[in-house]
Amino acid sequence: MFRWVVRYLLLATLLMLGVGVQAAVPKPASVVFLNPGHANEPFWVSYSEFMQEAARDLGMQLHIVYGARDTAKLLAAARKVLESSEPPDYLMFVNEQYVGPEILRLFAQSPIKVFAVHSTLTAEQQALVGASREQYRNWIGSLVPNDEEAGYLMASALIESLGQRSGELLALSGVRHTPSASLRQQGLARALAEHPHVRLQQLVYGEWSRKRAYEQARALLQRRPGTDLIWSANDEMAFGALQAVTERGLVPGKDVHISGLNSSEQVLQARIDGRISVLVAGHNSLGAWALVMLYDYHAGYDFSQHGGKDQVAPVLQLIDAAQARQLLKRLAIPGYGIDFRRYSVAYQPDMKHYDFNLHALLE
């Protein structure tokens, strides 16, 4: 304890004198990320790219394994990590298709610290296996986005486009057994409860797929020609809906308003053009912010003292056309123009809470 007090006082003194400070870390932290997506899936590739930039800034060793949306493949990769002759310090996992408890069970006796990112164990799962730092002591925490709020923001903004008139809404959700999809649906339900003049015609599971969403939207629009709004839980499904709408001779943004969620170049341009009426973006940066937390933990700054062991980052926010243009410019800059050390407690010892949001890319 005395050693850390001395180091803190030294860092504080150097900061007061205007001297550049670099956090003293015992050795570079090594991290394996079990990415649940495909190696060519735009969202998860972008997610990994943000993490690689953060690891580069922070001097961390990062290895990413793609699970290709196959639980068996993902668990096989997790076992390989356990059997490695050079195990990492940390394993990051996503509770995609509710695989979290099995990951925790596998690593229960391992010295590897485990961290949930993007989606953590549900309340029902935690009722059975405990929360972080309880039954599984090496499960040190989690960082997830504001998914429920994102679903609510998208739906509310779509409904505003109707003004005071009544309307009909179709909903395209993601994979049924995915916490992110469930939370976004909860946000949709909250918005609809506040606006009873808008009727939910049907909710289907597009499984994050453009092709599947296109086929579903085409069939639904044929049965429900009076559709005014299409709520889509990601950008790929939004583009599927967009194709179905235009094929019917309807004008997106005028005859039918469509929402999307992500920050790919294509969807940002669609928001600028007005083909996508409502866009929420920002969560592809979440894995990078999680690395900042692990960097601090490795340096002796427990993130539980700076916002809690399980945190929700308000990274998802509504993006207007002007912000979409700014985001496009920033995403084209090497490293996105972000110095991830600015958001680290180890580099900023006076910081009380983490400030992870989209403003870093909109400045």
N, C-alpha and C positions, 0 to 999 in steps of 0.2 A: 504493500500500500504506500509506504514512504517513497519508494522508487517512482511510482506513478505521480505522486504529489510533486516531487522534485522536477520531474519531466514537464508536468503541466505548468509549473511556475516558470521554468526556463522558456517554454514555448510562448507563454504570455508575455514575458519580458522581451523576447525577440520581436514579437508582433508589435509591441508598443514602440520599439525602436525602428520599426519599418523594415526589419530584416526578413527576407523571404524564408519561409519555414517549410520543410518537408517532413512529413510524419516519419517517425522511426519505426519500421516494421521489422520483426525478427527475421523474416525471410518472405519472399514473394508468395502470396497465398495462391494455392492451386485449386481450381474449381472445375467440376464436370457439370455441364447442363444437359439434362435429358429433355431435349426438345421434342414435343409430341407430334410435330408436323412433318411434312415431307421436305426433303432437301431442296425442292424447287417450288415450294409453296410460298407465294409472295409475302404473306404476312409473317410467317415464321422465319423466313430468310431475313426480312427486314429487322425482326426482333433480335436475331442473332448478330446482325451487323452492328446494331446499337451496343450490344454487349461487348463485342470485340473492340469497339472504339473506347468504351469505358475501361476495359481490361488494359488496353494500351496506355491510356492516361495514368492508370493507377499502378502499372507494373505488375499486374496479376497474370497468372498462367491460366488460360481458359481453354477447355476442350469441349466441343459441342457434339452431341450424338443425336441424330434424328431418328425418331420412332416410327415415322411414316404412318401415323394414326393407327398403329397396330400395337395393342396392349402387350401381346406376347413378345413382340420384337423389342418393345421398350423395356420390359422386365428382363429379357435376356441381356440387354445392354447394361442394365443395373447390376446384374450378377457378375458381368465381366469387370465392372468397376470394383466390386468386392474382392474379386480374385486377382486384381492387378498387383504386380510386385512393387509398384510405386503408386499407392493409392493417393487420391487428392485429399486436400484438407476439407473440402466442402463438396456436397452434392446438391444441386438445385433440381427440383422436380415440379411438374405441373399436375394438378389433380384432374387431368383429362380422363374422361370416362371412369371417374371415381377410383383411380388406381392408387391414390395416396396411401391408404392403410397398408397395402401390400408392400409398397416401397419402404415404409417405416418398419414393417416387420422384418424385411430382409436386412435392413441396416441396424437393427436393434442392438446388436453386440459389436458393432463396428466403431472404431474411433473417429470415423468420418462424420463431420457435422452435416446435418441435413436441413435444407431450407426450402420452403414451398413458395413458389412464385407464380404470379398470374391467376391461379386459382388454388385455394387451399382446401383442406378438408371441410366438408359441410358440417353444420351443427349436429346433424344426425350421426355422421361418422365420428365426430369428436365425442359425442355422448357415449360411444362404444369404446374408443381407443384413447380418449383423453386429448387435451389440447397440447400445444407445444410446451416443452420443458416439464411435462408431467410424466405420464407413463413411459414415453420415449424421450429420455433426457437429452439425447443427441439431436432431436428435432428442435432447433434453436429458435425458429420463428417463421414468419411469412410476410410477403408483400403482395397485395392484390390491388387491382384498379377498382374504381367506383362504377362497377358494372350496372348495378341497379339504378343508380342515378343516370347513367348513360341511356339506358332504355327509356327512362322517364323523360329525359331531355329531348330525345328524338321524337317520341310520341307527342309531347306537348307542343314542340315546334311544328310538327306536321299538322296538328289540329288547328294551330293558330292560322295556318294558310287558308282555312275554310272561312275565317271570320266568324260570324254568328250562325251560319247556316248548318244544317245537319249534314252528316257525311257517312260514307261506308269505308271501312278500313280492312285491308288484308295484311296479315303478319307472316313474315318469313323468319323463323327462328333457326338456330344452329343445330348442333347435334343434341339429341334428346338428353343423353346422360352426360351433360357437361355443365359444371357450375356456372360458367360465364353465360351460357345460353339461358339457364334458369333464372339467373339474377336479372338479366336484361328483360326477360319476359315479365318478371315481377314489376319492373319499372314501367313497362307498357301497361300492365294491369292497373297500376296506381294512377297513371295519367287518364286512362279510360274511365276510371271511377270518378274522376273529377270533371269529366266532360260526357255526361250521359247522352248528349245529342249526337255523339259519334258512336256508331255501332261496329263492333268487331264481327266481320262476316265469317272469317275462318283463320285459324293459325295452323301453319304446317311447318314441318322441319326440313329445311333446305340443306342441312348438314354442311353449311358454310360453302356450298358448291354453286358456281355460276350455272352450270349445265342443269343441275337438278332444280334450282330455283326458277330457271327459265321455263322448264317443262311444267312446273307447278303453277307458276304465274300465268302461263298461257292457258292452261285448263281452267284456272279459277276466274280469269278475266272473261272467258267465254261464258261461264255460268253466272258470273256477277258483273255484267257490263256497266253497272252503275258505280263501280269502284272509284273513289276519289283519292284514297291514300294507300300507299304501300309502305309499311314499316318493315325494314330489313335489318337484321342484327349484324350484318357485316357488309363490306363493299362488294365482294364477289357475288353474293346473292342479289344485291341491289342492281348490279349490271345484268344479271339474268332477268330481273323484273323489268329493267329498262328496255331490254331487247323485246320482251313480250308486249310491252306497252306500245312501242313504236311500230311493231308489226301489225297492230290493230288500227294503225292510222291515227293514234292519239299523240298529243304533244306533251312530253314530260315537262313538268314545271308549270303547266297550264291546265291540261285536262286531268292529269294524274300527278300527284306529288309523291316523290319517293325519298326515303331516307336511307343513309348508309353509315357505316362505321369503319373507319381505318384512315390511314394517311398515305396510301400508295399514290404515286404520281398520277395514275389514271383517275382515281376518284377525286383527287384535289382539282384536277382539270375539269372534271364533270361538275364539281361544285362551282367553279369559276364560271363555267358555261351556263349554269342553271339547269342542267339536265338532272342533277341530283339537287333536290330542294333543301334537304337537311343533312348535315354531315357532323358526326362526332368523331374526334380523332385524338391520338396521343398515347395509346396504351402500348404501342410497339417499342416505346422507350423503357418500359417497366423493368425488363431484365437488367438493363444497364444500371438503373437506380438500385436494384437489389444487390448488384456487385459492389456499389458504394457502401451499402450497409455491411456486407461481408468483409470488405476491406477494413472498415472501422473496427469491426468485431475482432478481426485478426490482429489489429494494432492495439487492442486492449480497451477500445471504446465500445462498450456493449450498447447496441442500438435500442435495447429495452429501456435504457435510461434516456432515450431521445425520441419519445413518441410511442414506446411500447414494443413488446416482442412480436406482436402481430399488428401490422399496419395496413391501412387502406390509403393509397395515394390518389389524389384527385387529378389524375392525368388525363382523363377523358372529359373533353369539353366541346361545346358547339363551336363550329368553325364557319365563319361567313366567307364570302368570296375574297375579300381583301386579305383575310388571315390565311386563306388557302394559297394565295399568291406568295405571301411571305414564307409560308411553310415550304412551298416548292423551292424557293431560293435557298433556304437553309439546308434542306436535304441534299442539295447539289454540292454543298461545301464539304471538302474532306474533313471528317471528324465532326460534321454538322456544326462546326463553330462552337462546340461546347467543351469547356475544360471541366471534366467531371470532378476534379479535385476541389472545385469551388463549393461542391455540395457535400463534402466529407467532413465529419466532425473531427477526424484526425488532423485535417488541414485547417479546420476552422473551429478551434477548441471552445470558443464562446457560443457556438450555435446550440440552441436548446432543442430544436426540433428540425427534422428534415423538411426540405422545401422542394418536393418532387412534383412538378406539374409541367404543363405544356409551355409555360411562359419562357422557359429556357430556349425554346425554338422559335418563339415569336418576338423576341427582343429586337 
